[in-house]
């Protein structure tokens, strides 16, 4: 397996894990259940680790696809910028989650404050995850790009010109 393959394998968990973690965190807050909140923290920590793995394989994946037709360096650059923002916020969320986990285990009075901080950062991470996922999908899936009809139309024209 090459970096592009590894990148595709690991890049989905930071996004999906953050969404699940956020849902579980909200459930833990509504139910006032520390165990559920701790599970959310663990998911956030794992999502941050997968974000690191995704960032580690991203450069190699970029090298493999940047010169392919209909990709372009600007599309990859947009994804890279968004992925870097997501990674930073997930690293912060992972660190907050470690603190929250420790404070919950120790029944510390500041545990609730950390939980609400994780909630806010988790919401921001979910938004950035959506953006990073969309820009990443646009690298190879021309049909989801903002100018999809133009790209698909150009591809169809190129095929007919090649057939002539």
N, C-alpha and C positions, 0 to 999 in steps of 0.2 A: 504494500500500500504506500502511496506517495502522500506528500503534504496536502494536496488538494483533496484526496480521499479522506485523510484524517480530519481535515478541516470540516468537511461535510458531516463526518460522524459526530464530532464534538460540538459543533457550533449551535446546535438546536437546544441543548440542555440549558445553557444560561438563560435563554428566553423562556422556554417552557417551565423550567424550574422556578424562575422568578414569578411567573404567573401562578403556578400551583402554590408556591410559598406564600405569596400575597393572599391568596384565597384562604389558606390554612391559618395564616396570621389573623385575618379578619374574623374567621370562625373562632379562633382562640380568644380574641378580644370580646366578641359577642357572648361567648359561653363562659368567659372569665376562667379559662382553663390553662394553667401554666404548662401542662404537658403538651397541649396542642400548640401553644406558642413556641415551646422549645423545638417541636418538630419543624415548625416554620423556620426557625433559626438554623437548624441543621440543613434544611433544603437550601436556604440562602447561602450558607457556607459552601455547600457542594456546587451551587451555581457559580459562585465566585471562582472556585477551583477549575471548573469547566471553562469559564471565561478566560482564565490564564492559558489553558490548553488551546482554546480557540485562537487566541492572540498569537500563541507560539507557532501555530501551523498556518496562520493567515498569510505571512510573507511568502512562504513556499508555494501556497496555492495561487497567490497573485502572480508569481513568476510563471506559472504554468498556463495561465489563461489570459494574461494581459495583451497578448498579440493575436488572439483569436478574432475572427471576423465578428462584427457587431458587438464587441465588448467595449473597448476603449478605456484608456487610462483614467478619464474623468469619472466614469461609473465606478470603477474600482476605488478611486480616491474618495468619492462620496461615501462608499461603504466603509472604507478604512477609518475615515474620520468619525463616523457614527459608532463604529465598533469600539474605537478607542474611548469615546465618551461612555459607552455602556460598560466597558471593562472597568474603568475608573470608578463608576458609581457602584458596580457590583463588588469591587474590592472593598469600598467603603461599607457597603451593606454587609459583606462578610465579616468585616471587623466589628461593626455594630452588633451583629448577631453573636459573635463570640463573647462580647461584653455582656449582652443580654442574657445569653445562656448561663454564664458564670453568675451574674446577679440573680437570676431566677433560682439557680441551685442554692445560692446562699440566702435566699429570701430577703434580699437587700431592698431598702425602701425606694431606691432609684430605678428598680426593675421596670416599673410601669412607664417611666419617662423614656427609657431606652426602647420599649415596645412601640410607643407612639413615634419615636424617631425612626425606627425600622419601618413602620407603616408608611411614613412620608417618603423615605428614601426608596422603599419598595414600589410605591406608586410611580415615582420618577423613573426608576429602573425599568418598570414595565413599559412605560411610554418609550424610553430609549431602546428597549428590546424590540418593540414593534418597528421602530424606525430602522434599526440595524438589520432586522430580518427582512424588511422590505427592500432596503438598498442592496443587501446581499442577494436576495432573490432576483433583483434586476440585472445582476451580473450575467446570469445565464438564461434567465426567463424573460425574453424580450416582450412577451405578451403582457407583462405586468408593469411595464414602464409607462410613464406619463404620456409619452409620444408613441404608444404601442401601435396605433393604426398606421403611422408613418413608417415605423420600422418594419412591420409586417408587410406593408405595401411595397417597401423597397426590396425586401427579401423575395417577394413574389416576382417583382420586376427583374431582379437579378437572375432568378431561375429561368424566366422566359427568355432573357437575353442569352443565357448560357445554352439554352436548348436550340437557339437559332443557328 
